[in-house]
Amino acid sequence: MKAQIDKLHAISQKTERYIIGLMSGTSLDGLDIALCKIKGSGKSTETTVEKFVTLPYNSTFQDQIRLVFAKRTIDLQVLCGLNALIGQTHAQLINEALQQWGITKEEVDLIASHGQTVYHAPQQLTKDESFPNSTLQIGDGDHIAVQTGIITLSDFRQKHIAAGGEGAPLAAYGDFLLFTDNHENRVLLNIGGISNFTFLPASNTALAAYATDLGPGNTMMNQYCHQYFGLEMDQDARLAKQGRVCQPLLDQLMLEDFLSVDFPKTTGPELFNLTYLAEAQATSNSQDIAPEDVLATLNLFSAQAIIQGIKKATKGLDNIAVYVSGGGLHNPLLLENIKNGLPGIKITSFQELGINPDAKEACLFAVLANETIAGEPSSLSGIKDSPAAYMGKISLPY
């Protein structure tokens, strides 16, 4: 054990570290693996993505996760088994990526594993004050550490909750350290299953940075495609482009109270799901519209939630730029709808800031691991309503 502690201490003293960041989102399409070179810490952090790959999950693995994902009633034996299986699977995929890249485990200092979210339950979503804010990501870090031979940090969201947060979104920490600009008011929009952004005011203002969820990103569209078309997603919005927006359904979807809650806030597929859609269709008498019309409406619903949030955050400001990452970046209709709702605002790919937008989330967890090992909490104190805390549990290989 002492040898591993000594190794961890030596890593903390290095001027630069090679950290693998992992992200597995609610789309369940695969594991994002980003090998990042990180120099320094805090506001002096410099990060480059050296290698990146998304390795797909097979359909059996996806179906196993769906047995417990965002469900209140599940088989605990399946949940228990998945905690180990996801850790083992992620380790296998990391080893596969390292082999593809021709990189040995000795060349990697740390792994930063987000895990797989299976339930997200902040009080503002559950309305149940008998339990504290909570969230659950599975995919045990010890399995990853042992099977890769690399020190692993995992389960980042628990410390955020323990220190007074809601467990999400965590992107603000890395975004704040890496992408704050002196003059530009930046909105770093990530459209995953849930849409969220980090608001980074220009550093020459008195405004504070913060991150917040906005509403559905891809999750409702993906769920609908899976149930009604047997597809994982509406590739290139081909189906939605064939449909027409149903205005009564859209109006009903937009009535959800969460959309008007003050920032920062957090949500998940526990709210924005096919049950929510079915209730909205029943209320708006739109049960019989074509599936393509449903997808067109869900697409605009996601866009409207994003537009509403960005307008609220940037009201009264100029020199605004929106940088987009996440799977939604590849949905042309969604991007078109967002741009139509935000005329006069620069909207572009996150690539413009120098990082592959598909690698961004995995990279940001690598930055969180770097801060835990080598940073100071005070570096993160400039983020509104977010605890400045080290995050991630440390698992040693042996």
Summary of the structure (lengths in Angstrom):
residues: 398
radius of gyration: 20.5
end to end distance: 7.4
largest distance: 65.9
contacts: 1412
relative contact order: 0.17
helix: 45%
strand: 22%
